[in-house]
C-alpha cells in the first residue's frame, strides 16, 4: 500500500464557462465537485494505476464531511483522515472553455490545534506500518508548525518507509533538511529554495541540502531528476493543450508507483511524464486520460544528463 498525506485537504469545485471575462457575470455551463488537495489527487491516480492507496490528513466541518462522502466512492482509495474541529477549505477552478485556461481560487484552510496535530502524528505513525512508500503533499493549514513535514519525514525514516515530499516555501526548506528520499518541486519552487534559476545547478544544490533525489517539474517540458544513481531529463513528444491543474500530482503518482514497483529511474520518469501530460487532457485534477497516457508512454524521451550526475 502507498500512503498519501494531505494536511490541507479541500473540496475542489470546478466551474466551466464558455468564456471568462473579467468584470462580467457568467453563466456556468458545468459544475464538478471532487475531493481535492495534492495528496488526494495522488491517491486517486495511484488507485487508477492499480495500487492500493490510503489517504490521510485533516478534515472537518460540513465541507470535510462532503469530501469524505465523495472520497468513499473511489475504489482503491481508503479513507484514513483524522477529524478536526475546523472546516475544510474549498478551492474553485474557473475553466474558460474557449481557451482551456483555468483560474484557481484557493481558500487558506482551517485552524489546527496542537492537540489535533498530535493526534494526527500518532495516527500517521500507525499508518506507516505496511506502507511501501509515503507522499507528503501540499500546503500547511494555519496552526501547524512550519517544520511539520520535517517531523513526518523523520517518522517515516525511523519506520524505514521511503518518503516523497511535494511542498514549497519554508515547509520545503525545513523538510528537505530531514533528508526525504525524493523531493518534487517545480522550477519556481526549486529556484526559491536554492536561489538558482538553472535547474540542474538548483537540483544539485537541493541534494546537498538533504534530499536523496530531486525530481523537478519543468512544466510542459517534462521532468529533471538528479539522484545518487545519475541524472536524467524526461520530456513528452509534444506539448499537450488543456487544463494543467493536477498534472504535478499525477507525476508524483508516477514516481511513487515506480518506486513501489522497483522500476529504475528512467522508467519512473517516463511514467510520471506520460501521466502528467495525460492529466492535462482530463477535465479535473486527480484524473488522467487513459488513451493519451497509453499513447504517450512509449514516446516519452528520457536522456541521461552526465553533467548533473
N, C-alpha and C positions, 0 to 999 in steps of 0.2 A: 504494500500500500504506500501511496505517496501522500504526505500531509501538506496542506496549504494553510497559511495563516493570513487572515485579513483583519487587522486590528481596527481599521476604519471602513467597515463594510458599508454598502449603500444599496438603496433600491434605485436601479437605473431606469430612467424614463426617457424614451426616445420619441420625439415629435418629428414627423416628416411634413414639410410644407412644400408646395410647388416651387416657390421662390422666396428666399429670405431677404427682406428689405428692411433696413433699419428705420425706426420711427413710423412703422406701419403696423396695422392689425393684420393677423394672418389666420387663415382657415386651415386647421390641421387636417391633413388627409389620412394620417395613420398614427396611432399611439401604441408603443410597445413597452411593457414593463418586464424587467429581468432582475434577479438578484445580482448585485454588482460589487465592485471593488476588485482590485487586481488579482488577489489570491483566488477569489471565486471564479473569475474568468479562467484562470489557470486550471482550476479543478474541473470545470465543465469541459475544457478541451482535453484534459487528461482522460476523463471518462469516455469521451468520444473516441479516443485512441485505443480504448480497451483496458486502461489502467484503473484499478480501484483507487479512488480519491477520497480522502477525508478532509473536510473543510472545517476549520475552526477560526475563532476570532471573537469579537464582541458585538452583540446586537441588543437592542432594547426598544421599548415602546411599540406603538401600532405599526410603524414602518418596519421595525425589526420583525414583528410577527408576520407581516406580509411577505417580507424577504424569505423567512424560513418556510412559509407555506409554499412559495414558488420553488425554493431550493429542493424541497422534498419530492417535487415532480420530476427531477432529473435522475434517471437511472445511472448507477455507478458512482454517485456522489453521496457520501454520508455526512449528515449534519451533526457537527460536534461543537456548535457555537456555545459560548458562555453568556448568559444573560446579564445585562446591566440595567440600572435604573433610567439612564438617559435614553433619548430617542435616536435611533439610527438615522443617518443623513440620507438625503436623496441627491442624485445627480440628474441633470437634464441635458440631453443632447438634442440640438436643433439641426435637422438634416435638410439641406437645401437640395431638393430633387433635381433642380435644373443644372446644378454644378457637381453634386455629390459631396460638397464641403459640409463639415459639421462644426457647429459652435457648441462648446461644452460649458455648462454651469455646474460647479461642484460646491455643495454645502460643506462647512468645516467639520462636522461630526460632533458627537455628544461628549460631555464632560465625563471622564472616567475617574473614579475614586481610587485611592491607594488600596483599599480592601478589594475592590473589583479587579485591579491589576494583579494582586497577589493570588486571588482565586484563579485567574486565568493562567498565571505562571505555573501553578500546581497542576491544572488540567493539561496544559501543554506538555509538561514533563511526562505525564501518564500516556499521552497520545504518541509520544516518540517511540514507545515500546512496540517493535514490529514494523516501524516505518523504514522504507527503503531510501527515502530522501525527504527533505522538508524545504518548502519555499516560504520565505518571509517577504511579503509584498505590500507595497503601497505606503501611504502617509500614516502618521500617528494622530489619533484623535486628541483633543485637548485633555490635559491632566496626566498623560503618560510621560514618564521621564524620557529625555532625548536619547538616553542610552538603552531604551527598551529592547531594540533589536540586538544590540551587543549582548545583553543578558540572555536573550533567547538563543543566540548563536553559541554562547558558551555552554548553555544547557544541552544543545544538540551535539556539540563536540564531546561533551562528557558521556553522552549516550552513544557516541560513535555513529551518528547519523549524518550523512552528508547534507550540507545546508547551502541553499542559494538565497542571496539577498538582492531584492529589487526595490530600492527606495531612492531617496535623493536628499540633498542638503546635509544638515548636521547629523540626522539619523544614519545616513550613509557613511559619513566620516567616522562616527563613533563605531558603527557596525563593522566597518572594514578592519578596524584595529583589533577586533575579536577573531580575526582570521577565518572568515567564511570560505567554503570550498569554491564557490563561484559568486561573483557579483555581476549583475546585468544592468549597467547604466546605459542611458542613451548618450549621444555625443555631447549634448549640453550638460548633462549631469556629470559626465566624466571630466569635462573642462572645468566645471565649477569646483570639483573635488581637487583637481591637481594643478589648476592654473594653466594648463597647456591645451591649446586647441588642435594640436596634431594628435590624431587618435592613437597611433602606435606608441608614441612617447608617453601619452597620458595613461595608456593601459599598462605600460611597464612601470610607471610611477605608482599606479594603483596596486600593482602586485607588491611593490616594495613596501607599501603601507600596510599590507597584511593579507590581501586576497590571494588565495592559491591560484585562481584563474579568473580572468576578466573576459566576459563576452559582451562587447559593446555594440549596441544597436546603432546602425548608421542610417536609419530611416529606409527609404526606398532602395538604398544602395546595399542593404544586407547587414551582415554581422562581421565584426572583427573579434577574433579570440586570441588572447595571449595567455599561455598556460606554461606549466613546468615541463610539458612534453613537446612544446613547439607553438607555432603561431600560424593562423590561417585567416584568409578573407573568404567569405561566402557571399555570393550575390545572386539574385534571381536573373533569369534570362532576359527579362524585360520589366519595365515599370508597370504596375497594376493600378488602374484607376478605381476609386471607390472610397469607402469610409475607413480611415486608418485606426479608428478607436478600437483598442484591444489587441492590435497587431503585436505589440511588445509582449503582452501577456501570453499570446499563443507561442511566441518564440520561447518564453520561459517554459511552457509546457513541453515544447520540443526538446529543449535542453535537459529538462528533468527526466522525461521518459527515456531519452537516450542514455542518461546516466544510470537509471534504474535497470535498463536492459544491457548495460555493459558495452554500449557501442563506442567505437573510437571517436575522437573529437570531430574529424571531418564528416562523419555520418550524422552526428548530433547536430552539427551546424547546418547541414543540408536540410534536415527535417525541420529545424527551427525556422529557417528562411522560407521554406515552402509553406509552412503553417502560417507564418506571419503574412506572407503575400496572399494566401487564400482567405485570411480573415478580412482583408480589405474588400473582398468580394461578398462578404456576409452582411446581412442587414444590421446586426447588433454585435457588441463585444461578447466574447465567450463562445463564439461560434465561428466556424470556417466553412468555406465552400469545398466540399469533398472532391468534386470533379476537378476544380482548379488545383487543389493540393496534389492529387494523383498525377495531373499533367505536369506540374512544375517540379516535383521531387527529383525525377531523374535528370532534369535540365539545370538544376542549381549548380553554379560554378564554385568549386572550393579549391583554392590555391594556397599552397604553403607560403609563408611570409618569413623567410630566413632572417631578414633584418630585425624582426621583432622577437626572435626566439631567445 
